[in-house]
Amino acid sequence: MVSRARQIEIEVEIVEMLKDYGRAMYPMSIGKVAEALGIDIVPYSSLDERERRLALAASGDAFGIHNADFTIAKIVVNDMTGSYYNRSRFSGAHEIGHIHLEHTEDTPSRETEADYYAGYLLAPHPLILTMPKGASITDRFGISQPCADFAYDQAKNRLREGGAWRPHEKWLIENATWRGGGLIGRP
């Protein structure tokens, strides 16, 4: 479990990155975020048959590769199956989270932090809470239904937390635009 204090730290890191690179466009383009952070995305479809089999053995979704100081990083992502499109977006965001948060194998809570990172990057709580009534989270943010359900629960938790919008939340509300999207090779 990731503490609320750590969740807020992750949210701030995401929003600072979005500010720095002008990337607050939704649905979030994982490819554009990776590009801004200097992370190469390698689609499974670009691999030869042997490499593809090895990649699928490593993960059906995505995995990251980086050097010790995170100056060189790649995400290998499964773009081969249309039904996996939203899952691949989440998996790509998850891998970006590992790299952006500079997780090492011994980082406590590394998987739950990367999941939180991916969820907040793709569907931030303030944007969910300020959506037009009746709008679909899955359609608006380009995420799967399970991801949308989790994001909605997280947004409700933020609502129960109460208090004014934090500076990073306020910035997102005031600066998010709705024209991005895609993982790789999609608008």
N, C-alpha and C positions, 0 to 999 in steps of 0.2 A: 504494500500500500504506500502510496506517495502522500506525504503530509500536505496539508493545504498550503503551508508556507512554501514548500518546494514547488507545488503546482503554480503558485503565483510567480515564483522565480522563473519557471519555464515559460509561462505566459508572457512575462516581460521580455525574456530573451527572444521569443518569437516575434513580438511586436517591434522590438528594436531592429531585428533583422528586416522585417517588412518595411519599416521606415527607411533604413539605410539603403535598401535596394529598390524602393518604390514598387513593392510587390503586393500591395493590399487589394488584389483583384480576385473576385470570387465568381464562380467556383475556382479555387486555388489551383494553379498550374504547378504540379510537382516538378515538371521539367524546368520551368522558369526559376523556381526556388533553388533547385540543384545547380543550375547554371550560375545563378547569382552567388552561390556559396562556393563555386569552383569544384563542384562534385560532378563527375562524369556519370551519365546514365547509359548503361549498356543493356539494350533490350534482348531478351532471349532470342527473338527472331533474327538478330544479327550474328548469332553464334552458329558455328558449323554443327553438324549433327552430334559429334562426340562431345563438344563443349556444352551443347544444349542438354544432353543426357546428364552430364556432371552438374550443371546448374540446377536441373530439376531434382537431382539427388540431394543437392544442398538445400533447396527450398522450392516449393511449388509456387511461391509468391515473389519473394525478393530477398536479397542479402547484400550486405555492404562489405567492402574491402577498403582498408586504409593503412597508411604507414603509422608508425608509432606516435608521431606528433600531429597527425591528421592534416598534414599539408598536401597529401595526395590521397584522394578518396574516389571510389566508384561505387555505384549502386547497380546491381544486376537485377533486372526486373522482368517478370513474366508478362509479356504483352501478347502472348500467343492465343489466348482464349477470350473471346468477347465477353463471356459471362463473368470473367474475372476482372473486368475493367475497374469497377469501383474498389474491389479488393486490392488490386494492384496499386491503385492510387493511395490507399491507406498504407499498404506495405511499403511503398516508396517513401511516403511521409514518415513512417516509422523508422526506416533506415536513415533518412536525413536527420531525424531526431538523435539517433545514436551518434552520428558524426558531428552534428552541431553542438550537442551537449558533451562531446568528447568522452564518450563512454569507453571504458576498458572492460575487459572480461571480469575484473573484480569489483566493478562499480556496483554498490548495493542498489537494488530496485531498478536496475538498468532497463529491463523489459517493460515494467509498468510505467517508468518515466518516458520511454520512447512511445508507448501507446498513448499516454496523455499528450505528449508533444504532437503526435499525428492527429489526434482528435481535435486538439485546439487549433492547430494549423489549418485543418480542413474546414472546421465548423466552430468558430469561436463562440463562447457563451454569449457575449454581448450582442453579436449579430443574430443569434437565434432568438434572444429575448426581445429584439426590436424588429423581428420579421413582421411583414403584413399578416394580419389574421387570416388563417386558412391556407397560408403558403406551405408547401411541402418542403421539409428539411432535406429529404433525399434529392428532390429535383433542384432546389435552390443551391445546394452545396455540392452536388454530384457525388454523393456518398451512398453506401449501401444502407438498407433498412436497419440492420443491427447497429451499424455505426451511428445512424441518425437517432435511434432509440437511446443509445448510450450518451450521445451529445445532448439530447433533450433532458435526460436525467441529470447530467452535469450542469446544464443551464438552470434547471430547477433548484439544484443545490446552491448555485450562486444566488439565485433569487431569495432563497430561505436565509442565506448568509446576511442579506440586507446590506445597508450602507450605500453611500454614493458610489458612482462609477469610479474605479481607480483610474489614474492617468492613462495607463496603457489601454484600458477598456474604452475610455472616452475617445482616445485617439482612433481606435478601430471604428467605432460608431461614426465618427466624423469623417473618416478618410477612406473607408472601404468602398470599392466600386464593384459593379457586377458585369464583368465582361471577360474574365479570364477563363480558366478551365483546362482540362486535359492533363494527360500524363506525358505522353510522348506521341507525336504524330497525330494528335487530335486537337481541335480548336479549344 
